Amino acid sequence: MINLLPPKEKKNLLDKKIEKLITIIGSITLFFLIFYLFLLLSINMYVETILESELISLEQLQKDHLSSDSYQLQESIDKYNKKFSQARMSYENQTFFTNGIEQITSLKPGGVFFRNISLKKSDAGIFFSISGFSKTRANLISFRDNLEEAEKISDVNFSPLSWVRPNDIDFQLAFELKR
């Protein structure tokens, strides 16, 4: 077939064919893009629905599990809180005898030795009853003076037999150490 159209008309025809082809290809591409978009939206909605239902069931399981576990945990915490508060109150009301013994031994001069120390908790502090040995009466007098000068010590009482001998004295004394 011989095309006798002038080149200008040929070019117009070719342009129209290309335009129709671009319109058809564009329409088909637009159709597939819209179809692909709807497909992605439906998949997204499906996945979101499944995730929501799984989250709801997971939350319900956690509530069921936590309600029993949290109840047991709360009971355990309450039990240990009671024990802790009892231990703390016991510790606060406790009298530390070691502090009292340290104070008394720091007041003891050389040549005075303890044989027996009895401690008893009293309302005002610690009641001490001590028996011991002193090489000389001067050491025992020094010990008595140190006890009487101490601020926290009151009611210092030596037995009368403690002052009879001048050397190698067996003594007994009682006093109270205030808190």
PyMOL commands that set and color helices and strands:
alter all, ss='L'
color gray80, all
select helices_A, chain A and resi 7-93+97-107+137-149+160-163
alter helices_A, ss='H'
color red, helices_A
select strands_A, chain A and resi 112-121+125-136+153-158+167-178
alter strands_A, ss='S'
color yellow, strands_A
deselect
rebuild
show_as cartoon
